[in-house]
Amino acid sequence: MSEITYLDFEKPIAELENKISELKKYSAEQKQDLSYETKTLTEKCEKLKTDIFSSLTPWQKVQIARHPNRPHTLEFISHIMTDFVELHGDRHFVDDKAIVSGFAKFNGEPVAIVGHQKGSNTDENMSRNFGMPNPEGYRKALRIFKLAEKFSRPVITFIDTPGAYPGIGAEERGQSEAIARNLFEMSQLKIPIIVCVIGEGGSGGALAISVGDRILMLENAIYSIISPEGCSAILFKEKATEKIPEVAESLKLTAQDLKKFGIIDEIIKEPLGGCHRNIEETAKIVSTSIKKHLSELKKLSIEKLLEERYKKYRKIGEYKQGKRLTVKG
């Protein structure tokens, strides 16, 4: 793993971990037994991490969801899938690298995979458009969905995008139609669909590959109709920057909020400090969760599967009819 980048609120942790590292280095160089001192500092550091990460604000969770070391779709595929064969292109325009797709084996079973892909450095992010798909990305995803349905392969999607790319070219090539088409088609696919939000779930760009029978979400991931920055800019204009943490709270974009509202089905626990600190452990937990839900969905008939999917989305955003207010005079 590359060197960990610390967020602002993690600076006390960074200081302790650096001290532990220096102590171990000094012990090795001077051949002195400093195991007691190292153990004491390590225990103090773990307690500090527990205290900090058990009381994160929504805005801090946004920062973790965007962490530069956070694993992306291809890393999860490499850890929990085998025999992955990537398929490229939408057969209309070009291949959009912001979405990766193909077929693989999950626990020995053939499945279809679609996911947003960010880069791990500036060059990769430029190549993958920072994980923001164009219409051709969504049309590539739809091509995979239809192939999966044809060959009766379950679909697993990984969500990690700030949103669909809002450029002029994307609009000219039908961005809104491509997203709407995916929503329509995914709602009717005659195969199990499992969605896993691993980082950012931004707006329609996320929703376009998120219509599923089960929606799983990593503990520190986010899922929202708009980013806190975008919402704050619209509402507060010149005071936007200072209002971002408050807006993040109001948007109810954390996994815990979304589970409470019935939007997602399960919160997947992350290692202490975030999944970027231990991708292997995170992958095992994600794999176990997907396996459990896939096993449940495979027991359903196609008719029951589609009926349950329909009910799932119909109950989101329920409202009660109030009395009509009559104004006299």
Secondary structure as GFF3:
##gff-version 3
##sequence-region A 1 329
A	DSSP	three_ten_helix	8	10	.	.	.	ID=ss1
A	DSSP	alpha_helix	11	30	.	.	.	ID=ss2
A	DSSP	alpha_helix	35	53	.	.	.	ID=ss3
A	DSSP	alpha_helix	58	65	.	.	.	ID=ss4
A	DSSP	alpha_helix	73	80	.	.	.	ID=ss5
A	DSSP	beta_strand	82	86	.	.	.	ID=ss6
A	DSSP	beta_strand	99	106	.	.	.	ID=ss7
A	DSSP	beta_strand	109	116	.	.	.	ID=ss8
A	DSSP	alpha_helix	122	127	.	.	.	ID=ss9
A	DSSP	three_ten_helix	129	131	.	.	.	ID=ss10
A	DSSP	alpha_helix	135	150	.	.	.	ID=ss11
A	DSSP	beta_strand	155	161	.	.	.	ID=ss12
A	DSSP	alpha_helix	168	172	.	.	.	ID=ss13
A	DSSP	alpha_helix	175	186	.	.	.	ID=ss14
A	DSSP	beta_strand	193	202	.	.	.	ID=ss15
A	DSSP	alpha_helix	203	207	.	.	.	ID=ss16
A	DSSP	beta_strand	214	218	.	.	.	ID=ss17
A	DSSP	beta_strand	222	224	.	.	.	ID=ss18
A	DSSP	alpha_helix	228	236	.	.	.	ID=ss19
A	DSSP	three_ten_helix	237	239	.	.	.	ID=ss20
A	DSSP	alpha_helix	240	251	.	.	.	ID=ss21
A	DSSP	alpha_helix	255	260	.	.	.	ID=ss22
A	DSSP	beta_strand	266	268	.	.	.	ID=ss23
A	DSSP	three_ten_helix	275	277	.	.	.	ID=ss24
A	DSSP	alpha_helix	279	298	.	.	.	ID=ss25
A	DSSP	alpha_helix	302	314	.	.	.	ID=ss26
###
